[in-house]
Amino acid sequence: MQEVKQYPAGTFSWIDLITPDPTAAKHFYGQLFGWEAHDMPTDQDGVYTMLTLHGKDVAGMTAMSPEQSAQHIPPYWMSYISVDDVQAITERAQGLGATILAPPFPVMEAGWMAVLQDPTGAAFALWEPRQHIGARLVNQPNTLCWNELTTRDVASASAFYHGLFGWEVQMTPSPAGDYISFTNQGRMAAGMLTMPAEWGEMPPAWGVYLAVADCDATVQQAQELGGKVMMPPTDVPETGRMAVLQDPQGAVFSVIKMDAADPPPGYAA
C-alpha cells in the first residue's frame, strides 16, 4: 500500500461530498467502498466527516448548508487542487476570468482553501496544505483515481487551466469524440470532455472517479444500497471498465476498474 506523502502543486489531492443527509451517505459509501467515518467539529460549529480506508484519509463529507438547500443546489462532490500559495493562485485565477466563490480562508490547522468557478462555469477548490496534505491513498481500489471536467467550452477551459497551473493539453481522437487530457509536470493530471447537447442545461462540473476492483460488482452493490445507474458498465479501450452512478441523496460519481493505474504522486512507475 503506497501512501502519498506530498502532492506537487497543480495536482488534485482531495475530494469531499456535500450532501443533505450525511448519516445516510456514510452508510452508502461505507458499505460500497469500506470507508470508515470520523466526525470532527469545525470552527463554524459544524461537523466535518473524515472518510478513511485502512486508517488513512481518502475523502471528506459535510452537510449541505441551508443556503445551498434553499437554492436547490443538488448534492455534489467537490474536487481540490493542491497549491503552494492559495492567495497568489486565487488572484491569478481571477485575472484569467475565474469567479471567486469563496476567497482564501483557513481551515483550522489543516490548511488554507478557496473555492473558484472557472470561466466555463465549473467549480473547484484550491488547497494549500498545512497539517492535512489531502488523500493519503489514491489510484488504488476504493480511492480517488481521476478527475474529469465536463464543459461546453473546452478551448476556454484549456487556456484557463494552462494559464493557472501550467497544465499541458493532450488530445486523443476516438469514435465517440476527442478526449482531452491535462498533464502537470509531465504527469497525468485530469481529463476533459465536451458536454453533448442532449445533456441539456446541466451545468459544467468537475467529476470524480473512484477506482474499484470490479466495476460490475460495484454497480450491482450500489443499486442494492439505493443508488442509481446513470451509465452502465462500459469498456473504455486501453483504459478500463467504468460506470457512472448516483448515490441515494443525488450526488453523481464514476467508478472504474483500471487496466493499469498510475502510481500515487511521489512514486516512480
C-alpha positions in Angstrom: 0.0 0.0 0.0 1.7 3.2 -1.2 0.8 6.2 0.9 1.1 9.7 -0.5 3.5 11.9 1.4 3.2 15.1 -0.6 1.3 16.4 -3.7 3.1 18.5 -6.3 1.5 21.9 -6.9 -1.3 21.6 -9.5 -2.3 18.1 -8.6 -5.8 17.0 -7.5 -5.3 16.0 -3.9 -8.7 15.8 -2.2 -12.4 15.3 -2.7 -15.4 15.9 -0.4 -19.1 15.3 -0.6 -21.6 18.0 0.2 -24.9 16.2 1.0 -28.2 16.9 2.7 -28.1 13.6 4.6 -24.6 12.8 5.9 -25.8 9.9 8.0 -27.4 8.1 5.0 -24.3 9.0 2.9 -22.0 7.5 5.5 -23.9 4.2 5.3 -24.0 4.1 1.5 -20.3 4.9 0.9 -19.2 2.8 3.9 -20.9 -0.2 2.5 -19.8 0.4 -1.1 -16.1 1.3 -0.5 -15.4 0.1 3.0 -14.8 3.7 4.2 -15.0 4.5 7.9 -16.4 7.8 9.0 -14.9 10.0 11.7 -16.8 13.2 12.7 -14.7 16.2 13.5 -16.0 19.6 14.9 -15.3 22.6 12.8 -14.6 26.2 13.9 -18.0 27.1 12.4 -19.8 25.0 15.0 -20.5 22.3 12.3 -19.2 18.8 11.7 -16.8 17.7 9.0 -16.6 13.9 8.4 -13.2 12.4 7.5 -13.6 9.2 5.5 -10.8 6.7 5.9 -9.6 3.4 4.3 -7.1 1.2 6.2 -6.9 4.0 8.7 -5.8 6.6 6.0 -7.7 9.7 4.9 -9.2 9.2 1.5 -12.1 11.7 1.3 -14.4 14.0 3.3 -18.0 14.8 3.8 -20.1 17.7 5.1 -23.7 18.6 5.4 -25.2 20.9 2.8 -25.8 24.4 4.1 -29.3 25.8 4.5 -28.4 28.5 1.9 -27.4 25.8 -0.6 -30.6 23.8 0.1 -32.7 27.0 -0.4 -31.1 27.5 -3.8 -32.0 23.9 -4.7 -28.3 23.0 -5.3 -28.1 19.2 -5.8 -25.6 17.2 -3.7 -22.2 17.1 -5.3 -18.5 16.0 -5.0 -16.0 18.9 -4.8 -12.5 18.4 -6.2 -9.5 20.1 -4.6 -6.2 21.0 -6.3 -3.1 21.4 -4.2 -1.2 24.7 -4.5 1.8 26.3 -2.8 0.2 29.8 -2.4 -3.6 29.9 -2.3 -3.7 33.7 -2.3 -1.5 34.1 -5.3 -3.3 31.4 -7.3 -6.7 32.9 -6.5 -5.5 36.3 -7.7 -4.1 34.7 -10.9 -7.4 32.8 -11.4 -9.4 36.0 -11.1 -7.1 37.6 -13.7 -7.8 34.7 -16.0 -11.6 35.1 -15.8 -12.5 32.9 -12.8 -15.2 33.8 -10.4 -14.2 33.7 -6.7 -17.0 31.8 -4.8 -15.1 31.8 -1.5 -11.8 33.8 -1.1 -8.9 32.2 0.7 -9.7 31.2 4.3 -8.0 29.0 7.0 -9.5 25.6 7.8 -8.3 25.4 11.4 -4.8 24.0 11.4 -5.4 21.7 8.3 -4.6 24.3 5.6 -6.0 27.2 3.6 -8.6 26.9 0.9 -10.5 28.9 -1.7 -13.4 27.9 -4.0 -13.4 29.1 -7.6 -15.5 28.8 -10.7 -13.7 28.6 -14.0 -14.7 30.8 -16.9 -16.9 28.0 -18.3 -18.9 27.6 -15.1 -17.2 24.6 -13.3 -16.4 24.9 -9.6 -13.3 23.6 -7.9 -11.3 24.2 -4.7 -7.7 25.2 -4.1 -5.9 23.7 -1.2 -2.7 25.0 0.4 -1.8 22.2 2.9 -0.6 22.7 6.5 -1.3 19.6 8.7 -3.5 17.9 6.1 -2.0 17.3 2.7 -5.1 15.6 1.2 -5.8 12.0 0.4 -3.2 9.6 1.8 -4.3 6.8 -0.6 -5.1 7.3 -4.3 -5.0 5.3 -7.5 -5.9 2.0 -5.8 -9.2 0.3 -5.2 -11.8 2.3 -3.3 -9.9 5.6 -3.6 -9.8 8.6 -5.9 -8.1 7.9 -9.2 -9.2 10.6 -11.7 -10.9 14.0 -12.0 -12.7 15.0 -15.2 -14.1 18.2 -16.4 -17.3 18.3 -18.5 -17.8 21.7 -20.2 -19.3 23.3 -23.3 -16.2 25.3 -24.0 -13.1 23.1 -24.0 -11.0 25.8 -25.7 -11.6 28.4 -22.9 -11.1 25.7 -20.2 -7.8 24.6 -21.8 -6.5 28.1 -21.9 -7.6 28.8 -18.3 -6.1 25.8 -16.7 -2.9 26.1 -18.7 -2.6 29.7 -17.5 -3.4 28.9 -13.9 -1.4 25.7 -13.3 0.8 25.3 -16.4 -1.2 22.2 -17.4 -0.4 20.9 -20.9 -3.2 19.7 -23.2 -3.1 16.3 -24.9 -5.9 15.2 -27.3 -6.8 11.6 -28.0 -9.1 11.0 -31.0 -11.9 8.4 -30.6 -15.1 7.4 -32.4 -17.1 8.9 -29.5 -15.3 12.3 -29.8 -11.9 13.6 -28.9 -10.8 13.1 -25.3 -8.6 15.8 -23.7 -6.1 15.0 -21.0 -4.2 17.5 -18.9 -0.7 16.8 -17.7 1.0 18.6 -14.8 4.8 18.5 -14.7 4.9 15.5 -17.0 2.3 13.5 -15.0 -1.3 12.9 -16.0 -3.4 15.4 -14.0 -7.0 15.3 -15.2 -9.4 14.8 -18.2 -11.9 16.9 -20.1 -15.0 16.1 -22.2 -17.2 18.3 -24.3 -20.8 18.2 -22.9 -23.2 16.8 -25.6 -26.3 18.8 -26.5 -28.5 16.0 -25.1 -27.3 16.9 -21.6 -29.5 20.0 -21.8 -29.0 22.7 -19.1 -26.7 20.6 -16.9 -24.0 22.9 -15.6 -20.3 22.3 -16.3 -18.6 20.4 -13.5 -15.6 18.6 -12.3 -16.5 14.9 -11.8 -14.7 12.3 -9.6 -13.7 8.7 -10.5 -13.1 6.2 -7.8 -11.1 3.1 -8.6 -12.7 -0.3 -7.9 -11.6 -3.9 -8.1 -14.7 -5.0 -10.1 -16.9 -2.4 -11.9 -19.9 -4.7 -12.5 -20.0 -5.9 -8.9 -19.7 -2.4 -7.5 -22.6 -1.2 -9.7 -24.7 -4.1 -8.6 -23.9 -3.3 -4.9 -24.6 0.4 -5.4 -28.1 -0.4 -6.7 -28.7 -2.7 -3.8 -27.8 0.1 -1.5 -30.3 2.5 -3.2 -28.0 4.1 -5.8 -28.9 4.7 -9.4 -27.0 3.8 -12.5 -26.6 6.8 -14.8 -24.3 5.0 -17.2 -24.0 1.2 -17.1 -20.6 -0.6 -17.0 -18.8 0.3 -20.3 -15.4 -0.7 -21.6 -13.1 2.1 -22.4 -10.3 0.9 -24.8 -6.8 1.0 -23.3 -8.2 2.4 -20.0 -10.6 0.1 -18.2 -14.2 -0.6 -17.4 -16.3 2.3 -16.0 -19.8 3.3 -14.9 -21.5 6.5 -13.7 -23.6 6.2 -10.5 -25.8 8.5 -8.4 -25.9 8.0 -4.6 -29.3 7.8 -2.9 -29.1 11.5 -2.0 -28.4 12.6 -5.6 -24.6 13.1 -5.9 -23.1 11.7 -9.1 -19.7 10.0 -9.3 -17.9 7.5 -11.5 -16.3 4.2 -10.8 -13.6 2.5 -12.9 -11.7 -0.8 -12.9 -8.4 0.5 -14.3 -6.4 -1.7 -16.7 -3.3 -0.2 -15.3 -3.3 2.6 -12.7 -0.5 5.3 -12.3 1.4 5.1 -9.1 0.5 7.7 -6.5 2.3 11.0 -6.5 5.9 10.6 -5.2 6.4 7.1 -6.5 8.1 6.1 -9.7 6.3 3.9 -12.2 
